[in-house]
Amino acid sequence: MTTLITDEQRALLLANSRESIENAHFDPRPVVKLFTPNAGATWLLTEIDPDDQDRAFGLCDLGQGFPELGYVSLAELEGLRGKWGLPIERDLHFVADKRLSGYAREARLAGRIVA
């Protein structure tokens, strides 16, 4: 189990996943923002696969100018280290102010996640 997300966030991510399965037009707000403190990578996660709770979905930006929607392994994120060996962190103050599609649209225009 990852320490990157709280139990409450996990419950919301799972609920979003169930809603997404039932409603193809569901456009949730990101639940959690993860980032590398000094490497420019950011993840805005909206869902966790109920059948594989290591697999999360959201807007992923590796800091190379090409943010995209996709899946990521929470276990892999847990093991990643940025510059100077710093681990990925959860933004403790992040509150989504728009739906995932809004963040994705802005990220495509800016070449990075703007949150």
C-alpha positions as CSV (number, residue, x, y, z in Angstrom):
1,M,0.0,0.0,0.0
2,T,1.3,3.4,-0.9
3,T,1.9,6.3,1.5
4,L,1.4,8.8,-1.3
5,I,-2.3,9.0,-0.8
6,T,-4.5,8.9,2.3
7,D,-7.2,6.4,3.0
8,E,-9.8,9.1,2.4
9,Q,-8.3,10.0,-0.9
10,R,-8.2,6.3,-1.9
11,A,-11.9,6.0,-1.2
12,L,-12.6,9.1,-3.4
13,L,-10.4,7.8,-6.2
14,L,-12.2,4.4,-6.1
15,A,-15.6,6.1,-6.1
16,N,-14.6,8.2,-9.1
17,S,-13.5,5.0,-10.9
18,R,-16.8,3.3,-10.3
19,E,-18.6,6.4,-11.6
20,S,-16.4,6.6,-14.6
21,I,-17.2,2.9,-15.4
22,E,-20.9,3.7,-15.3
23,N,-20.8,7.1,-17.0
24,A,-18.5,7.5,-20.0
25,H,-19.0,11.3,-19.8
26,F,-17.9,11.6,-16.2
27,D,-15.3,14.3,-15.8
28,P,-14.1,14.3,-12.1
29,R,-12.1,16.9,-10.3
30,P,-8.6,15.6,-9.4
31,V,-8.4,14.2,-5.9
32,V,-4.7,14.4,-5.3
33,K,-1.7,16.2,-6.6
34,L,1.7,14.5,-6.5
35,F,4.9,16.2,-7.5
36,T,8.7,15.9,-7.5
37,P,10.0,18.8,-5.3
38,N,12.8,19.7,-7.7
39,A,12.4,17.7,-10.9
40,G,9.3,19.3,-12.5
41,A,7.1,16.3,-12.6
42,T,3.4,16.5,-11.5
43,W,0.5,14.0,-11.4
44,L,-3.2,15.0,-10.9
45,L,-5.0,11.8,-10.0
46,T,-8.7,11.3,-10.4
47,E,-9.2,7.5,-10.2
48,I,-7.8,4.2,-8.9
49,D,-8.7,1.0,-10.8
50,P,-10.8,-1.1,-8.4
51,D,-9.4,-4.3,-9.8
52,D,-5.8,-3.2,-9.5
53,Q,-5.4,-0.6,-6.8
54,D,-1.8,0.1,-7.7
55,R,-3.0,1.6,-11.1
56,A,-4.2,5.2,-10.9
57,F,-5.5,7.4,-13.7
58,G,-5.0,11.2,-14.2
59,L,-3.1,13.9,-15.9
60,C,0.6,13.0,-15.9
61,D,3.4,15.5,-16.6
62,L,7.0,14.3,-16.4
63,G,8.4,17.8,-16.9
64,Q,9.3,17.3,-20.5
65,G,6.7,19.6,-22.1
66,F,4.2,16.8,-23.0
67,P,1.5,16.4,-20.2
68,E,-1.0,13.6,-21.0
69,L,-3.9,11.7,-19.6
70,G,-3.0,8.1,-18.6
71,Y,-2.3,5.5,-16.1
72,V,0.5,5.3,-13.6
73,S,1.7,2.7,-11.0
74,L,1.5,4.1,-7.5
75,A,4.2,1.6,-6.4
76,E,6.5,3.0,-9.1
77,L,5.8,6.5,-8.0
78,E,6.6,5.6,-4.5
79,G,10.0,4.3,-5.6
80,L,10.9,7.3,-7.8
81,R,13.4,9.8,-6.8
82,G,14.0,13.2,-8.3
83,K,17.1,15.3,-8.4
84,W,19.2,14.9,-5.2
85,G,17.3,11.7,-4.4
86,L,14.2,13.4,-3.1
87,P,11.0,11.3,-3.2
88,I,7.6,12.3,-4.7
89,E,5.4,14.3,-2.4
90,R,1.7,14.9,-2.0
91,D,0.6,18.5,-2.2
92,L,-1.1,18.9,1.2
93,H,-2.8,22.1,0.2
94,F,-4.1,21.1,-3.2
95,V,-7.9,21.6,-3.8
96,A,-9.1,21.1,-7.4
97,D,-10.9,24.1,-8.7
98,K,-11.8,22.6,-12.1
99,R,-12.6,19.2,-13.7
100,L,-9.8,17.0,-15.1
101,S,-10.6,18.1,-18.7
102,G,-10.0,21.8,-17.7
103,Y,-6.6,20.9,-16.2
104,A,-5.7,18.8,-19.3
105,R,-6.7,21.6,-21.7
106,E,-4.6,24.2,-19.8
107,A,-1.7,21.7,-19.6
108,R,-1.7,21.1,-23.4
109,L,-1.6,24.9,-24.0
110,A,1.1,25.6,-21.4
111,G,3.2,22.4,-22.0
112,R,2.9,21.6,-18.3
113,I,0.4,21.2,-15.6
114,V,-0.8,24.5,-14.2
115,A,-2.3,23.8,-10.8
